[in-house]
Each structure stands twice: as structure tokens, then as C-alpha cells.
Amino acid sequence: MFSIKNLRMKKECLKILRLLTRRNNQLYFAICITTIIPLSYIIISFLNISRAEMALAELKNSFQQLKICHEQCNLARQQKEKIILEELKRKPKKIEARILKEWQDNKNETEFKKELIDIISLSNGASNPPVYLEKYLSDAGANKELIREIISHFKLSNQDLNHLKNNLEAAFKKDESETDKIQDLKTLAEIEELDEADYYFGVIDSDNSLLIKLQAIKNIGSINSKLDYQKINHLEIIERIATNTKTEARLRQNLVQMLGDYHLKFPEESLRIWQEVYRNTSFDNISRAFSADNLNNFNDSKLELPAISAQEWDDYYNQ
């Protein structure tokens, strides 16, 4: 039965429904706005990313995910490098900014940053390092591996190299850990334009650890113009250390081997030191065998080589 009361109730219900509908529409609109705007930004940003930027991101991911890179992996990395280099030729500004950002990111893998140095050198040329790489050489906290990579890829001025040499020698003096000191020496070895032989002999003739001294010997051996750096006082240091009974066998072995480089310039002195080492039967057999072999070759001696066990050779080759 129809009544005024029922009519009023219907009107109230309609009013509530209209209100709910309006509020739902407002809610839907708000949801759409908050969803569409960020999504649009993502789409626009994605469309704005160049092919080279994508290649750089993939290259970065490759170094993060794969610590060991085999043939297929290397081919994929080379392809990405090619894409980046092509864009550096056509539209360099954007990709250069991206490379700089990746270089400055301290979280990035060292091997990835080495790849960036390679890309930059291929793009810029060996004579044109970017300013931020030159500045990195003077950074007290710089990674020594990356410094070596920069030196090997770019032709630096003598002024830059001298400045770097002074920094590395200061770092070697200050560094306390054996690992850091060895890294300092390895980096110094890359500065081929400078004569560092006297400095390395100072390291050998000191209280540094055996491994540090062995690295200094490696550095001396890597100097190209050997006759130019060799001095008689180097032989005095070699003789004093090699003929000392307290010297570690590995150090003596390396010094005896290094004498071969000095023989051409200082034949008499070299022969005398080999003779001293060979005569002392308390020295390790390998040092004595090396000495005898050199004396037989350079002095027409007929010395018998001491017997060396398989274990002794194994220790020598695995040192």
C-alpha cells in the first residue's frame, strides 16, 4: 500500500545512491590521475632512452652478473661497446653524461669501470683523456687498478706522470698493508717514461716484506732501456743481499736471475757475485744452480749443477 512514508524513504535512498555514485566517480578519477601520471612519465622516460644508453645499462648488468666472461659473453659485450661508440660519434652529449655518471658511481664494479676507460679511449683517442680521468689520477682514494688502466690507455704529459709518481711514492711510504704497497709498486711500473730503478733498489734494500721486494724486482725487470738505468751501486746492493746467509731463498733466486741483465754492462762484477753464491753450499740449490749455469755459459766454466728435487722446483714455480 503506497504511503507518504514510503515515498520519503525512496527519495532518501535515491539521494544516498547519487551521493555514493558521485564519491565513487571522484575516487575513480583520483585513482586514474595517480596511476596515469607516473605511468606516462615512465613511458616518456623509456621512449627518451637511447639505444646506446640501453647498451650501457646492459653492459653494466653484465659485469654485475658475470664475474667470468667467456666467448659468447665477450662477443655480446663487444656488440654493446660498438653501439655506445657509434652514438658517441653522432650525438655524444647525452651518452657522455651517462658514462660520467657511471664512472662516478662508487658502487660499480672495477672491471666495468675498466671497460668505460676502454670505451672513452676509443672515442676520444689516446692523446685526449677527459678532465675527470686526469683528476682521478690525483685522487688520494683512487683505485690503483683503474689508475694503471688510465695510464695504459692514454698518453699523459710528463708533468702529470711526475705528479702521479710523487703521489704514489708518498702513498707507498704511508701505506701500512703489504697489499697496498704492492699495488703502489705495480702502478709505478706503468710509468715507463721515468727512471725508477734507484727507487726500486731502495725498496729491495730495506725492511719491507719479501713479497714487496719481489714486486720491486719485477718492476726493475720491466724497464725497457736496461743499459741506461744500470749502475754499479745496484750490483753492490745485489751482492750484499744475495751473499747474506739470512736472505730468503726466493729473494736470492730472483737477484741471481736479475744479474743476467747486468752482465752485458758489468761482466766482471756479475761473474764474481755468481761465483760467491755458487761456492756457498749453505745457500739454496736453485740459486746455486742458476749461478753455475750462468758461469758455464758466460765464463766457459765446467761447474757441476747441484741436484734439485721435484719439491724444490715445485716450490720455485709456485712461489
C-alpha positions as a Markdown table, in Angstrom:
| # | Residue | x | y | z |
|---|---|---|---|---|
| 1 | Met | 0.0 | 0.0 | 0.0 |
| 2 | Phe | 1.5 | 3.3 | -1.1 |
| 3 | Ser | 2.1 | 5.9 | 1.6 |
| 4 | Ile | 3.8 | 9.2 | 2.0 |
| 5 | Lys | 6.2 | 7.5 | 4.4 |
| 6 | Asn | 7.3 | 5.1 | 1.6 |
| 7 | Leu | 7.8 | 7.9 | -0.8 |
| 8 | Arg | 10.1 | 9.7 | 1.6 |
| 9 | Met | 12.1 | 6.6 | 2.1 |
| 10 | Lys | 12.6 | 6.2 | -1.7 |
| 11 | Lys | 13.7 | 9.8 | -2.0 |
| 12 | Glu | 16.2 | 9.3 | 0.7 |
| 13 | Cys | 17.6 | 6.2 | -0.9 |
| 14 | Leu | 17.9 | 7.9 | -4.3 |
| 15 | Lys | 19.8 | 10.8 | -2.6 |
| 16 | Ile | 22.2 | 8.3 | -0.9 |
| 17 | Leu | 22.8 | 6.5 | -4.2 |
| 18 | Arg | 23.5 | 9.7 | -6.0 |
| 19 | Leu | 26.0 | 10.8 | -3.3 |
| 20 | Leu | 27.8 | 7.4 | -3.4 |
| 21 | Thr | 27.9 | 7.5 | -7.2 |
| 22 | Arg | 29.5 | 11.0 | -7.1 |
| 23 | Arg | 32.0 | 9.9 | -4.5 |
| 24 | Asn | 32.9 | 6.8 | -6.4 |
| 25 | Asn | 33.4 | 8.8 | -9.6 |
| 26 | Gln | 35.7 | 11.2 | -7.6 |
| 27 | Leu | 37.6 | 8.2 | -6.3 |
| 28 | Tyr | 38.0 | 6.6 | -9.7 |
| 29 | Phe | 39.2 | 9.9 | -11.1 |
| 30 | Ala | 41.7 | 10.2 | -8.3 |
| 31 | Ile | 43.0 | 6.7 | -8.9 |
| 32 | Cys | 43.3 | 7.3 | -12.6 |
| 33 | Ile | 45.2 | 10.5 | -12.1 |
| 34 | Thr | 47.7 | 9.0 | -9.6 |
| 35 | Thr | 48.2 | 6.0 | -11.9 |
| 36 | Ile | 48.3 | 7.6 | -15.3 |
| 37 | Ile | 50.7 | 10.5 | -14.5 |
| 38 | Pro | 53.6 | 8.2 | -13.1 |
| 39 | Leu | 52.9 | 5.7 | -15.9 |
| 40 | Ser | 53.0 | 8.4 | -18.5 |
| 41 | Tyr | 56.3 | 9.6 | -17.0 |
| 42 | Ile | 57.8 | 6.1 | -17.2 |
| 43 | Ile | 56.6 | 5.7 | -20.8 |
| 44 | Ile | 58.0 | 9.1 | -21.8 |
| 45 | Ser | 61.3 | 8.4 | -20.0 |
| 46 | Phe | 61.6 | 5.0 | -21.6 |
| 47 | Leu | 60.9 | 6.4 | -25.1 |
| 48 | Asn | 63.6 | 9.0 | -24.4 |
| 49 | Ile | 66.3 | 6.4 | -23.5 |
| 50 | Ser | 68.6 | 6.0 | -26.5 |
| 51 | Arg | 69.9 | 2.7 | -27.8 |
| 52 | Ala | 73.3 | 3.4 | -26.5 |
| 53 | Glu | 72.0 | 4.1 | -23.0 |
| 54 | Met | 70.3 | 0.8 | -23.1 |
| 55 | Ala | 73.5 | -0.9 | -24.2 |
| 56 | Leu | 75.5 | 0.8 | -21.4 |
| 57 | Ala | 72.9 | -0.4 | -18.8 |
| 58 | Glu | 73.1 | -3.9 | -20.2 |
| 59 | Leu | 76.9 | -3.7 | -20.2 |
| 60 | Lys | 76.9 | -2.7 | -16.6 |
| 61 | Asn | 74.5 | -5.5 | -15.7 |
| 62 | Ser | 76.8 | -8.0 | -17.5 |
| 63 | Phe | 79.7 | -7.0 | -15.2 |
| 64 | Gln | 77.5 | -7.3 | -12.2 |
| 65 | Gln | 76.1 | -10.7 | -13.0 |
| 66 | Leu | 79.0 | -12.4 | -14.7 |
| 67 | Lys | 82.4 | -12.4 | -12.9 |
| 68 | Ile | 83.8 | -14.8 | -15.6 |
| 69 | Cys | 83.1 | -13.9 | -19.2 |
| 70 | His | 83.6 | -16.5 | -21.9 |
| 71 | Glu | 83.4 | -16.2 | -25.7 |
| 72 | Gln | 79.7 | -15.6 | -26.1 |
| 73 | Cys | 79.7 | -13.1 | -23.3 |
| 74 | Asn | 82.7 | -11.2 | -24.7 |
| 75 | Leu | 81.0 | -11.0 | -28.1 |
| 76 | Ala | 77.9 | -9.6 | -26.5 |
| 77 | Arg | 79.9 | -7.0 | -24.6 |
| 78 | Gln | 81.8 | -6.0 | -27.8 |
| 79 | Gln | 78.5 | -5.5 | -29.6 |
| 80 | Lys | 77.2 | -3.2 | -26.8 |
| 81 | Glu | 80.5 | -1.3 | -26.9 |
| 82 | Lys | 80.1 | -0.8 | -30.6 |
| 83 | Ile | 76.6 | 0.6 | -30.1 |
| 84 | Ile | 77.9 | 3.1 | -27.5 |
| 85 | Leu | 80.8 | 4.2 | -29.7 |
| 86 | Glu | 78.5 | 4.8 | -32.7 |
| 87 | Glu | 76.4 | 7.1 | -30.6 |
| 88 | Leu | 79.4 | 8.9 | -29.2 |
| 89 | Lys | 80.3 | 9.8 | -32.8 |
| 90 | Arg | 76.8 | 11.0 | -33.7 |
| 91 | Lys | 75.3 | 12.5 | -30.6 |
| 92 | Pro | 77.9 | 12.5 | -27.8 |
| 93 | Lys | 76.5 | 14.8 | -25.1 |
| 94 | Lys | 73.8 | 12.6 | -23.7 |
| 95 | Ile | 75.7 | 9.3 | -23.7 |
| 96 | Glu | 78.9 | 11.1 | -22.4 |
| 97 | Ala | 76.8 | 12.4 | -19.4 |
| 98 | Arg | 75.6 | 8.9 | -18.8 |
| 99 | Ile | 79.2 | 7.5 | -18.9 |
| 100 | Leu | 80.4 | 10.1 | -16.5 |
| 101 | Lys | 77.6 | 9.2 | -14.1 |
| 102 | Glu | 78.5 | 5.6 | -14.2 |
| 103 | Trp | 82.2 | 6.4 | -13.7 |
| 104 | Gln | 81.4 | 8.5 | -10.6 |
| 105 | Asp | 79.2 | 5.7 | -9.1 |
| 106 | Asn | 81.4 | 4.1 | -6.4 |
| 107 | Lys | 79.2 | 1.0 | -6.3 |
| 108 | Asn | 80.1 | 0.0 | -9.9 |
| 109 | Glu | 82.4 | -2.9 | -10.5 |
| 110 | Thr | 86.1 | -2.2 | -11.1 |
| 111 | Glu | 86.0 | -4.3 | -14.3 |
| 112 | Phe | 83.1 | -2.3 | -15.6 |
| 113 | Lys | 85.0 | 0.9 | -15.0 |
| 114 | Lys | 87.9 | -0.5 | -16.9 |
| 115 | Glu | 85.5 | -1.1 | -19.8 |
| 116 | Leu | 84.4 | 2.5 | -19.5 |
| 117 | Ile | 88.1 | 3.6 | -19.8 |
| 118 | Asp | 88.5 | 1.5 | -22.9 |
| 119 | Ile | 85.3 | 3.0 | -24.5 |
| 120 | Ile | 86.4 | 6.5 | -23.6 |
| 121 | Ser | 89.9 | 6.0 | -25.1 |
| 122 | Leu | 88.5 | 4.5 | -28.3 |
| 123 | Ser | 86.1 | 7.5 | -28.6 |
| 124 | Asn | 88.5 | 10.3 | -27.6 |
| 125 | Gly | 91.8 | 9.0 | -28.7 |
| 126 | Ala | 94.9 | 8.2 | -26.6 |
| 127 | Ser | 96.0 | 11.8 | -26.6 |
| 128 | Asn | 92.8 | 13.3 | -25.3 |
| 129 | Pro | 91.8 | 12.0 | -21.9 |
| 130 | Pro | 88.7 | 13.7 | -20.4 |
| 131 | Val | 89.4 | 16.0 | -17.5 |
| 132 | Tyr | 87.6 | 13.8 | -14.9 |
| 133 | Leu | 90.0 | 10.9 | -15.7 |
| 134 | Glu | 93.1 | 13.2 | -15.3 |
| 135 | Lys | 91.7 | 14.5 | -12.0 |
| 136 | Tyr | 91.2 | 10.9 | -10.9 |
| 137 | Leu | 94.9 | 10.3 | -11.0 |
| 138 | Ser | 95.4 | 12.8 | -8.2 |
| 139 | Asp | 92.6 | 11.4 | -6.1 |
| 140 | Ala | 94.1 | 10.1 | -2.8 |
| 141 | Gly | 91.4 | 7.3 | -2.7 |
| 142 | Ala | 91.8 | 6.3 | -6.3 |
| 143 | Asn | 91.7 | 2.6 | -7.2 |
| 144 | Lys | 95.3 | 1.7 | -8.3 |
| 145 | Glu | 94.0 | -0.8 | -10.9 |
| 146 | Leu | 92.0 | 2.0 | -12.5 |
| 147 | Ile | 95.0 | 4.3 | -12.4 |
| 148 | Arg | 97.0 | 1.7 | -14.3 |
| 149 | Glu | 94.2 | 1.3 | -16.8 |
| 150 | Ile | 94.2 | 5.0 | -17.5 |
| 151 | Ile | 98.0 | 5.2 | -17.9 |
| 152 | Ser | 97.9 | 2.2 | -20.3 |
| 153 | His | 95.1 | 3.8 | -22.4 |
| 154 | Phe | 96.2 | 7.4 | -22.6 |
| 155 | Lys | 99.3 | 9.4 | -23.3 |
| 156 | Leu | 99.8 | 11.6 | -20.3 |
| 157 | Ser | 102.1 | 14.6 | -20.1 |
| 158 | Asn | 105.4 | 14.4 | -18.3 |
| 159 | Gln | 104.0 | 16.8 | -15.7 |
| 160 | Asp | 101.0 | 14.5 | -15.0 |
| 161 | Leu | 103.3 | 11.5 | -14.8 |
| 162 | Asn | 105.7 | 13.2 | -12.4 |
| 163 | His | 102.9 | 14.3 | -10.2 |
| 164 | Leu | 101.5 | 10.8 | -10.2 |
| 165 | Lys | 104.9 | 9.3 | -9.4 |
| 166 | Asn | 105.3 | 11.6 | -6.4 |
| 167 | Asn | 101.8 | 10.7 | -5.2 |
| 168 | Leu | 102.5 | 7.0 | -5.5 |
| 169 | Glu | 105.9 | 7.2 | -3.7 |
| 170 | Ala | 104.2 | 9.2 | -0.9 |
| 171 | Ala | 101.4 | 6.6 | -0.8 |
| 172 | Phe | 103.9 | 3.7 | -0.6 |
| 173 | Lys | 105.6 | 5.4 | 2.3 |
| 174 | Lys | 102.4 | 6.0 | 4.2 |
| 175 | Asp | 100.5 | 2.7 | 3.4 |
| 176 | Glu | 100.8 | 0.1 | 6.1 |
| 177 | Ser | 99.4 | -3.0 | 4.4 |
| 178 | Glu | 101.5 | -5.2 | 2.2 |
| 179 | Thr | 98.7 | -5.4 | -0.4 |
| 180 | Asp | 98.5 | -1.6 | -0.7 |
| 181 | Lys | 102.3 | -1.2 | -1.0 |
| 182 | Ile | 102.4 | -3.8 | -3.8 |
| 183 | Gln | 99.6 | -2.0 | -5.6 |
| 184 | Asp | 101.6 | 1.2 | -5.4 |
| 185 | Leu | 104.6 | -0.5 | -6.9 |
| 186 | Lys | 102.6 | -2.1 | -9.7 |
| 187 | Thr | 101.2 | 1.2 | -10.6 |
| 188 | Leu | 104.6 | 2.9 | -10.6 |
| 189 | Ala | 105.8 | 0.2 | -13.0 |
| 190 | Glu | 103.3 | 1.5 | -15.6 |
| 191 | Ile | 105.1 | 4.9 | -15.7 |
| 192 | Glu | 107.6 | 3.8 | -18.2 |
| 193 | Glu | 108.9 | 7.3 | -19.1 |
| 194 | Leu | 110.5 | 7.7 | -15.7 |
| 195 | Asp | 113.7 | 6.0 | -14.4 |
| 196 | Glu | 112.6 | 4.4 | -11.1 |
| 197 | Ala | 115.4 | 1.8 | -10.8 |
| 198 | Asp | 117.2 | 3.6 | -7.9 |
| 199 | Tyr | 113.9 | 3.8 | -6.1 |
| 200 | Tyr | 113.2 | 0.1 | -6.5 |
| 201 | Phe | 116.6 | -0.9 | -5.3 |
| 202 | Gly | 115.9 | 1.2 | -2.2 |
| 203 | Val | 112.8 | -0.9 | -1.6 |
| 204 | Ile | 114.8 | -4.1 | -2.0 |
| 205 | Asp | 117.5 | -2.8 | 0.4 |
| 206 | Ser | 115.0 | -2.1 | 3.2 |
| 207 | Asp | 113.0 | -3.9 | 5.9 |
| 208 | Asn | 110.0 | -4.3 | 3.6 |
| 209 | Ser | 108.4 | -7.8 | 3.3 |
| 210 | Leu | 109.6 | -10.4 | 0.9 |
| 211 | Leu | 106.6 | -10.0 | -1.5 |
| 212 | Ile | 107.1 | -6.2 | -1.7 |
| 213 | Lys | 110.8 | -6.7 | -2.5 |
| 214 | Leu | 109.9 | -9.3 | -5.2 |
| 215 | Gln | 107.5 | -6.8 | -6.8 |
| 216 | Ala | 110.3 | -4.2 | -6.8 |
| 217 | Ile | 112.5 | -6.7 | -8.7 |
| 218 | Lys | 109.6 | -7.3 | -11.2 |
| 219 | Asn | 109.4 | -3.5 | -11.7 |
| 220 | Ile | 113.2 | -3.3 | -12.5 |
| 221 | Gly | 112.8 | -6.2 | -14.9 |
| 222 | Ser | 110.0 | -4.4 | -16.8 |
| 223 | Ile | 112.1 | -1.3 | -17.5 |
| 224 | Asn | 112.8 | -1.2 | -21.3 |
| 225 | Ser | 116.1 | 0.7 | -21.6 |
| 226 | Lys | 118.1 | -1.6 | -19.3 |
| 227 | Leu | 121.6 | -0.4 | -20.2 |
| 228 | Asp | 120.5 | 3.2 | -19.4 |
| 229 | Tyr | 119.3 | 2.6 | -15.9 |
| 230 | Gln | 122.0 | 0.1 | -14.7 |
| 231 | Lys | 124.6 | 1.4 | -12.2 |
| 232 | Ile | 127.5 | -0.1 | -10.4 |
| 233 | Asn | 125.9 | 0.6 | -7.0 |
| 234 | His | 123.0 | -1.7 | -8.0 |
| 235 | Leu | 125.4 | -4.6 | -8.1 |
| 236 | Glu | 126.8 | -3.6 | -4.7 |
| 237 | Ile | 123.2 | -4.0 | -3.3 |
| 238 | Ile | 122.6 | -7.3 | -5.2 |
| 239 | Glu | 125.9 | -8.7 | -3.9 |
| 240 | Arg | 125.4 | -7.7 | -0.3 |
| 241 | Ile | 121.9 | -9.2 | -0.2 |
| 242 | Ala | 122.4 | -12.3 | -2.4 |
| 243 | Thr | 125.5 | -13.4 | -0.4 |
| 244 | Asn | 123.9 | -12.8 | 3.0 |
| 245 | Thr | 123.1 | -16.1 | 4.7 |
| 246 | Lys | 120.0 | -14.6 | 6.3 |
| 247 | Thr | 118.4 | -13.7 | 2.9 |
| 248 | Glu | 115.3 | -15.6 | 2.0 |
| 249 | Ala | 115.9 | -18.2 | -0.8 |
| 250 | Arg | 113.2 | -16.7 | -3.0 |
| 251 | Leu | 114.8 | -13.2 | -2.9 |
| 252 | Arg | 118.3 | -14.6 | -3.6 |
| 253 | Gln | 117.0 | -16.6 | -6.5 |
| 254 | Asn | 115.4 | -13.6 | -8.1 |
| 255 | Leu | 118.5 | -11.4 | -7.6 |
| 256 | Val | 120.7 | -14.1 | -9.1 |
| 257 | Gln | 118.4 | -14.2 | -12.1 |
| 258 | Met | 118.4 | -10.4 | -12.4 |
| 259 | Leu | 122.2 | -10.4 | -12.6 |
| 260 | Gly | 121.8 | -11.7 | -16.2 |
| 261 | Asp | 120.5 | -8.3 | -17.2 |
| 262 | Tyr | 123.6 | -6.6 | -15.7 |
| 263 | His | 126.2 | -9.0 | -17.2 |
| 264 | Leu | 126.5 | -7.2 | -20.6 |
| 265 | Lys | 127.4 | -3.9 | -18.9 |
| 266 | Phe | 129.2 | -5.2 | -15.8 |
| 267 | Pro | 130.5 | -8.7 | -16.8 |
| 268 | Glu | 133.3 | -9.0 | -14.2 |
| 269 | Glu | 131.2 | -7.9 | -11.2 |
| 270 | Ser | 128.3 | -10.2 | -12.3 |
| 271 | Leu | 130.6 | -13.2 | -12.6 |
| 272 | Arg | 132.1 | -12.6 | -9.2 |
| 273 | Ile | 128.7 | -12.5 | -7.5 |
| 274 | Trp | 127.6 | -15.7 | -9.2 |
| 275 | Gln | 130.9 | -17.4 | -8.1 |
| 276 | Glu | 130.2 | -16.3 | -4.5 |
| 277 | Val | 126.7 | -17.7 | -4.5 |
| 278 | Tyr | 127.8 | -21.0 | -6.1 |
| 279 | Arg | 130.6 | -21.6 | -3.7 |
| 280 | Asn | 128.4 | -21.3 | -0.6 |
| 281 | Thr | 126.8 | -24.7 | -0.1 |
| 282 | Ser | 124.6 | -23.4 | 2.6 |
| 283 | Phe | 122.6 | -21.5 | 0.0 |
| 284 | Asp | 119.5 | -23.0 | -1.7 |
| 285 | Asn | 120.2 | -25.3 | -4.6 |
| 286 | Ile | 118.2 | -23.3 | -7.1 |
| 287 | Ser | 120.3 | -20.1 | -6.5 |
| 288 | Arg | 123.5 | -22.1 | -6.8 |
| 289 | Ala | 122.2 | -23.9 | -10.0 |
| 290 | Phe | 121.3 | -20.6 | -11.7 |
| 291 | Ser | 124.7 | -19.2 | -10.7 |
| 292 | Ala | 126.6 | -22.3 | -12.1 |
| 293 | Asp | 124.6 | -22.2 | -15.3 |
| 294 | Asn | 125.5 | -18.5 | -15.9 |
| 295 | Leu | 129.1 | -19.1 | -15.1 |
| 296 | Asn | 129.2 | -22.1 | -17.5 |
| 297 | Asn | 127.6 | -20.0 | -20.3 |
| 298 | Phe | 129.4 | -16.7 | -19.8 |
| 299 | Asn | 132.8 | -17.8 | -18.4 |
| 300 | Asp | 133.3 | -21.2 | -20.1 |
| 301 | Ser | 133.3 | -22.8 | -16.6 |
| 302 | Lys | 132.7 | -26.6 | -16.2 |
| 303 | Leu | 130.8 | -26.4 | -12.9 |
| 304 | Glu | 128.6 | -29.2 | -11.8 |
| 305 | Leu | 125.0 | -28.1 | -11.2 |
| 306 | Pro | 123.6 | -29.0 | -7.7 |
| 307 | Ala | 120.8 | -31.6 | -7.8 |
| 308 | Ile | 117.4 | -30.0 | -7.4 |
| 309 | Ser | 114.5 | -32.1 | -6.1 |
| 310 | Ala | 111.0 | -32.1 | -7.6 |
| 311 | Gln | 109.7 | -30.4 | -4.5 |
| 312 | Glu | 112.3 | -27.6 | -4.8 |
| 313 | Trp | 111.3 | -26.9 | -8.4 |
| 314 | Asp | 107.6 | -27.1 | -7.4 |
| 315 | Asp | 108.2 | -24.5 | -4.6 |
| 316 | Tyr | 110.1 | -22.3 | -7.1 |
| 317 | Tyr | 107.5 | -22.3 | -9.9 |
| 318 | Asn | 104.6 | -21.9 | -7.4 |
| 319 | Gln | 106.1 | -19.0 | -5.4 |
